[in-house]
Amino acid sequence: MNRSEKTLLSFLVGAAAGLAAGFLFAPATGKKTRTKISNKANELKEDLKENIDSEKLRGLANSALTEVEKYGQKFTEALKN
């Protein structure tokens, strides 16, 4: 993975984590918050699919989204407990 790929991956993960944290600290019920996170993650995923032309970058973005989804699921589970 070259430097620009690492930078893109870092940006995507950071943006997704920031978005998730923003929703988690917003004044809404847990169920509504989880729904919002899920919806926004899906929107981000679709936006990235539409805007990324390079297959290599598409694969990188999908990997980043998968990692963000895993992080979000773990974070959500931790909040439930």
N, CA and C atoms as an extended XYZ file, in Angstrom:
243
Properties=species:S:1:pos:R:3:atomname:S:1:resname:S:1:resid:I:1 pbc="F F F"
N         0.853       -1.166        0.000 N   MET     1
C         0.000        0.000        0.000 CA  MET     1
C         0.902        1.233        0.000 C   MET     1
N         0.681        2.108       -0.983 N   ASN     2
C         1.538        3.287       -1.046 CA  ASN     2
C         0.992        4.404       -0.154 C   ASN     2
N         1.718        5.496       -0.149 N   ARG     3
C         1.409        6.591        0.778 CA  ARG     3
C         0.024        7.201        0.535 C   ARG     3
N        -0.339        7.411       -0.722 N   SER     4
C        -1.636        8.024       -1.012 CA  SER     4
C        -2.783        7.097       -0.620 C   SER     4
N        -2.594        5.793       -0.784 N   GLU     5
C        -3.620        4.837       -0.373 CA  GLU     5
C        -3.786        4.845        1.147 C   GLU     5
N        -2.680        4.913        1.851 N   LYS     6
C        -2.738        4.961        3.314 CA  LYS     6
C        -3.415        6.240        3.782 C   LYS     6
N        -3.120        7.335        3.101 N   THR     7
C        -3.726        8.612        3.454 CA  THR     7
C        -5.232        8.568        3.230 C   THR     7
N        -5.652        8.026        2.096 N   LEU     8
C        -7.083        7.906        1.800 CA  LEU     8
C        -7.766        7.010        2.823 C   LEU     8
N        -7.160        5.900        3.120 N   LEU     9
C        -7.721        4.981        4.108 CA  LEU     9
C        -7.835        5.653        5.473 C   LEU     9
N        -6.808        6.368        5.875 N   SER    10
C        -6.836        7.073        7.155 CA  SER    10
C        -7.937        8.121        7.177 C   SER    10
N        -8.080        8.857        6.082 N   PHE    11
C        -9.131        9.869        6.000 CA  PHE    11
C       -10.515        9.238        6.104 C   PHE    11
N       -10.735        8.164        5.368 N   LEU    12
C       -12.044        7.516        5.376 CA  LEU    12
C       -12.387        6.954        6.753 C   LEU    12
N       -11.437        6.305        7.373 N   VAL    13
C       -11.675        5.745        8.703 CA  VAL    13
C       -11.909        6.865        9.714 C   VAL    13
N       -11.126        7.917        9.636 N   GLY    14
C       -11.299        9.045       10.552 CA  GLY    14
C       -12.640        9.738       10.365 C   GLY    14
N       -13.035        9.924        9.112 N   ALA    15
C       -14.328       10.564        8.841 CA  ALA    15
C       -15.476        9.715        9.354 C   ALA    15
N       -15.408        8.429        9.123 N   ALA    16
C       -16.470        7.533        9.590 CA  ALA    16
C       -16.514        7.480       11.113 C   ALA    16
N       -15.355        7.428       11.744 N   ALA    17
C       -15.315        7.407       13.209 CA  ALA    17
C       -15.861        8.715       13.781 C   ALA    17
N       -15.521        9.824       13.166 N   GLY    18
C       -16.042       11.117       13.615 CA  GLY    18
C       -17.549       11.208       13.453 C   GLY    18
N       -18.041       10.703       12.353 N   LEU    19
C       -19.475       10.692       12.115 CA  LEU    19
C       -20.181        9.832       13.158 C   LEU    19
N       -19.640        8.653       13.397 N   ALA    20
C       -20.239        7.761       14.392 CA  ALA    20
C       -20.209        8.392       15.780 C   ALA    20
N       -19.098        9.000       16.145 N   ALA    21
C       -19.001        9.639       17.462 CA  ALA    21
C       -19.994       10.788       17.589 C   ALA    21
N       -20.164       11.545       16.515 N   GLY    22
C       -21.128       12.645       16.530 CA  GLY    22
C       -22.542       12.156       16.778 C   GLY    22
N       -22.898       11.067       16.130 N   PHE    23
C       -24.234       10.508       16.348 CA  PHE    23
C       -24.382        9.941       17.752 C   PHE    23
N       -23.331        9.321       18.245 N   LEU    24
C       -23.420        8.690       19.559 CA  LEU    24
C       -23.554        9.704       20.683 C   LEU    24
N       -23.029       10.894       20.483 N   PHE    25
C       -23.118       11.910       21.525 CA  PHE    25
C       -24.272       12.886       21.299 C   PHE    25
N       -25.022       12.664       20.233 N   ALA    26
C       -26.185       13.504       19.958 CA  ALA    26
C       -27.336       13.098       20.886 C   ALA    26
N       -28.197       14.025       21.221 N   PRO    27
C       -29.300       13.706       22.125 CA  PRO    27
C       -30.432       12.960       21.410 C   PRO    27
N       -30.291       11.655       21.297 N   ALA    28
C       -31.319       10.797       20.708 CA  ALA    28
C       -31.273        9.453       21.411 C   ALA    28
N       -32.347        8.682       21.274 N   THR    29
C       -32.359        7.361       21.899 CA  THR    29
C       -31.353        6.452       21.217 C   THR    29
N       -30.970        5.405       21.896 N   GLY    30
C       -29.994        4.466       21.349 CA  GLY    30
C       -30.440        3.848       20.045 C   GLY    30
N       -31.699        3.442       19.976 N   LYS    31
C       -32.196        2.802       18.762 CA  LYS    31
C       -32.181        3.786       17.590 C   LYS    31
N       -32.617        5.026       17.825 N   LYS    32
C       -32.610        6.029       16.764 CA  LYS    32
C       -31.181        6.328       16.313 C   LYS    32
N       -30.287        6.403       17.269 N   THR    33
C       -28.886        6.691       16.954 CA  THR    33
C       -28.282        5.577       16.116 C   THR    33
N       -28.506        4.332       16.510 N   ARG    34
C       -27.971        3.202       15.738 CA  ARG    34
C       -28.552        3.179       14.331 C   ARG    34
N       -29.823        3.513       14.212 N   THR    35
C       -30.454        3.569       12.893 CA  THR    35
C       -29.817        4.661       12.046 C   THR    35
N       -29.585        5.827       12.644 N   LYS    36
C       -28.948        6.927       11.917 CA  LYS    36
C       -27.543        6.537       11.456 C   LYS    36
N       -26.790        5.892       12.336 N   ILE    37
C       -25.428        5.474       11.977 CA  ILE    37
C       -25.478        4.500       10.811 C   ILE    37
N       -26.365        3.545       10.896 N   SER    38
C       -26.494        2.561        9.829 CA  SER    38
C       -26.867        3.226        8.509 C   SER    38
N       -27.836        4.124        8.555 N   ASN    39
C       -28.265        4.816        7.338 CA  ASN    39
C       -27.149        5.665        6.744 C   ASN    39
N       -26.441        6.404        7.587 N   LYS    40
C       -25.347        7.252        7.097 CA  LYS    40
C       -24.208        6.410        6.530 C   LYS    40
N       -23.912        5.276        7.173 N   ALA    41
C       -22.862        4.394        6.666 CA  ALA    41
C       -23.241        3.866        5.288 C   ALA    41
N       -24.491        3.501        5.128 N   ASN    42
C       -24.938        3.025        3.822 CA  ASN    42
C       -24.889        4.130        2.773 C   ASN    42
N       -25.275        5.352        3.158 N   GLU    43
C       -25.194        6.485        2.236 CA  GLU    43
C       -23.751        6.748        1.821 C   GLU    43
N       -22.845        6.720        2.800 N   LEU    44
C       -21.428        6.940        2.513 CA  LEU    44
C       -20.908        5.864        1.577 C   LEU    44
N       -21.291        4.639        1.828 N   LYS    45
C       -20.861        3.519        0.992 CA  LYS    45
C       -21.340        3.716       -0.441 C   LYS    45
N       -22.591        4.091       -0.614 N   GLU    46
C       -23.134        4.319       -1.951 CA  GLU    46
C       -22.465        5.509       -2.630 C   GLU    46
N       -22.237        6.585       -1.887 N   ASP    47
C       -21.549        7.753       -2.449 CA  ASP    47
C       -20.152        7.389       -2.931 C   ASP    47
N       -19.450        6.612       -2.127 N   LEU    48
C       -18.099        6.207       -2.515 CA  LEU    48
C       -18.127        5.331       -3.756 C   LEU    48
N       -19.090        4.420       -3.827 N   LYS    49
C       -19.195        3.553       -5.002 CA  LYS    49
C       -19.423        4.373       -6.264 C   LYS    49
N       -20.237        5.410       -6.160 N   GLU    50
C       -20.548        6.247       -7.323 CA  GLU    50
C       -19.376        7.137       -7.734 C   GLU    50
N       -18.590        7.585       -6.765 N   ASN    51
C       -17.566        8.587       -7.041 CA  ASN    51
C       -16.168        8.040       -7.275 C   ASN    51
N       -15.923        6.811       -6.956 N   ILE    52
C       -14.580        6.254       -7.112 CA  ILE    52
C       -14.526        5.451       -8.404 C   ILE    52
N       -13.676        5.875       -9.326 N   ASP    53
C       -13.583        5.216      -10.618 CA  ASP    53
C       -12.551        4.085      -10.617 C   ASP    53
N       -11.492        4.271       -9.916 N   SER    54
C       -10.418        3.288       -9.929 CA  SER    54
C       -10.815        2.040       -9.146 C   SER    54
N       -10.639        0.901       -9.759 N   GLU    55
C       -10.991       -0.351       -9.086 CA  GLU    55
C       -10.125       -0.575       -7.841 C   GLU    55
N        -8.891       -0.170       -7.910 N   LYS    56
C        -8.000       -0.312       -6.761 CA  LYS    56
C        -8.491        0.547       -5.595 C   LYS    56
N        -8.862        1.787       -5.885 N   LEU    57
C        -9.378        2.659       -4.840 CA  LEU    57
C       -10.726        2.168       -4.328 C   LEU    57
N       -11.529        1.605       -5.210 N   ARG    58
C       -12.822        1.054       -4.804 CA  ARG    58
C       -12.610       -0.082       -3.796 C   ARG    58
N       -11.649       -0.943       -4.074 N   GLY    59
C       -11.337       -2.037       -3.152 CA  GLY    59
C       -10.835       -1.506       -1.819 C   GLY    59
N       -10.005       -0.495       -1.867 N   LEU    60
C        -9.484        0.122       -0.655 CA  LEU    60
C       -10.613        0.750        0.156 C   LEU    60
N       -11.506        1.447       -0.522 N   ALA    61
C       -12.640        2.077        0.162 CA  ALA    61
C       -13.547        1.018        0.778 C   ALA    61
N       -13.797       -0.058        0.062 N   ASN    62
C       -14.629       -1.123        0.613 CA  ASN    62
C       -13.983       -1.753        1.842 C   ASN    62
N       -12.671       -1.916        1.804 N   SER    63
C       -11.954       -2.445        2.965 CA  SER    63
C       -12.082       -1.502        4.154 C   SER    63
N       -11.946       -0.213        3.882 N   ALA    64
C       -12.072        0.779        4.952 CA  ALA    64
C       -13.481        0.764        5.525 C   ALA    64
N       -14.486        0.690        4.671 N   LEU    65
C       -15.870        0.659        5.146 CA  LEU    65
C       -16.144       -0.590        5.970 C   LEU    65
N       -15.586       -1.702        5.560 N   THR    66
C       -15.750       -2.937        6.321 CA  THR    66
C       -15.158       -2.779        7.718 C   THR    66
N       -13.974       -2.180        7.790 N   GLU    67
C       -13.344       -1.964        9.089 CA  GLU    67
C       -14.161       -1.001        9.944 C   GLU    67
N       -14.686        0.033        9.326 N   VAL    68
C       -15.503        1.001       10.058 CA  VAL    68
C       -16.777        0.334       10.562 C   VAL    68
N       -17.386       -0.507        9.739 N   GLU    69
C       -18.590       -1.217       10.162 CA  GLU    69
C       -18.295       -2.124       11.353 C   GLU    69
N       -17.157       -2.824       11.300 N   LYS    70
C       -16.770       -3.679       12.421 CA  LYS    70
C       -16.576       -2.850       13.693 C   LYS    70
N       -15.891       -1.717       13.549 N   TYR    71
C       -15.654       -0.830       14.689 CA  TYR    71
C       -16.979       -0.325       15.249 C   TYR    71
N       -17.871        0.079       14.358 N   GLY    72
C       -19.175        0.576       14.779 CA  GLY    72
C       -19.985       -0.479       15.498 C   GLY    72
N       -19.940       -1.707       15.008 N   GLN    73
C       -20.664       -2.793       15.658 CA  GLN    73
C       -20.099       -3.068       17.044 C   GLN    73
N       -18.788       -3.094       17.162 N   LYS    74
C       -18.168       -3.315       18.469 CA  LYS    74
C       -18.504       -2.182       19.423 C   LYS    74
N       -18.474       -0.954       18.919 N   PHE    75
C       -18.772        0.210       19.743 CA  PHE    75
C       -20.222        0.169       20.206 C   PHE    75
N       -21.125       -0.180       19.294 N   THR    76
C       -22.550       -0.277       19.627 CA  THR    76
C       -22.779       -1.355       20.667 C   THR    76
N       -22.140       -2.488       20.519 N   GLU    77
C       -22.261       -3.573       21.496 CA  GLU    77
C       -21.739       -3.148       22.859 C   GLU    77
N       -20.639       -2.412       22.861 N   ALA    78
C       -20.088       -1.934       24.130 CA  ALA    78
C       -21.047       -0.973       24.818 C   ALA    78
N       -21.744       -0.164       24.044 N   LEU    79
C       -22.698        0.770       24.622 CA  LEU    79
C       -23.917        0.055       25.189 C   LEU    79
N       -24.299       -1.050       24.576 N   LYS    80
C       -25.454       -1.815       25.061 CA  LYS    80
C       -25.165       -2.452       26.420 C   LYS    80
N       -23.907       -2.804       26.633 N   ASN    81
C       -23.545       -3.501       27.876 CA  ASN    81
C       -23.263       -2.575       28.967 C   ASN    81
